[in-house]
Amino acid sequence: MLITLKFEVDTKKYHVYLTSISSDVLGAEDIAKLYGARWDIELIFKELKSRYALDVVNTTNPDIVEAYIWIAMLTLLVSRRIYNIVRSLNPEKLKVRYTQL
């Protein structure tokens, strides 16, 4: 395991990443971006499990499991798109607050 250290200029904080990626392959900035993207993926799967019951699939058929994952991801994508459209069409004067739920 390798330790990669990155200094964030804006916040004046150090970030430490424990990784098996050599600094010859990726620099500290790239490793930080990679871990940031990985965290976004983790949050998406957490949302898929909690809102679309992705963690409770009552089959062992890999094709059905894959289809279920695709359906959940597409549903999430469409629902977020609709949410963003509704929010963009809402006049600020109405003071209506929409949530993703």
Long-range contacts (C-beta under 8 A, 24 or more apart in sequence): 4-28, 4-31, 6-31, 6-32, 44-76, 47-76, 48-72, 48-73, 48-76, 51-76, 52-76
